[in-house]
Structure formats: C-alpha cells, structure tokens
C-alpha cells in the first residue's frame, strides 16, 4: 500500500488522506509500515478507538470527496461506518478482489485479474 500512496502523492494533484480504522485487538499503531504510511500521506488520522458512528462523523467532518475502503471483506472490516455515507463517493479496493455487495458502496476498483 505504501508505494501506491507515495505514487499518488508524487504524481497527482490528489490530496491523500489516510484513516486507520483497525479493531482495537488488531491495532498496528506502532508498526514501521503505519508510520511510513502516515508520513507519506498528506494527512493521517487514527480513528481506531471511535465507534462506527463517531468515525463516520469524523470522516464527514474531513469533507472528503472519495472514501476508498482498503479492507474489503477481511478481518477487522468496519462496513457499518460506510452505511452512514461519510463521503459522497465510496469505493472498495485492494483488500478484497470483488464487490462488497453493500448498497452504499458505489464502486469496486478492480484489475483484470480480479474481474476478467
């Protein structure tokens, strides 16, 4: 994930904001990868200790245009917070090679291997 974030920051005019939403028992707060991602992004927010509703309000307050879920249907996924629609466009990518089938997830970003 780090190379993608670095590439987006370096080669686009997008503002890359990363949000940590791990479940408390799966927190990666002290890892080198987490620190590198936080340093590479324009902004980084750790929302792990917030409830889904609180996290959704915090995300809404950031006024993001697009929210991309990188977890998909994997352990620790917090799909309930996307139900609040904290961003006008919501998509899934990377953590799951397919659609989430969630009605409030507008897009699934897939490659030719995931969606031939």
Secondary structure, DSSP 8 states (H G I E B T S, - for coil): -HHHHHHHHHHSS---EEEE---GGG--TTSHHHHHHHHHSSEEEE-TTS-HHHHHHHHHHHT-SEEEES--SSTT--HHHHHT--SSEEEE-SSSSS----TT--EE---TTT--
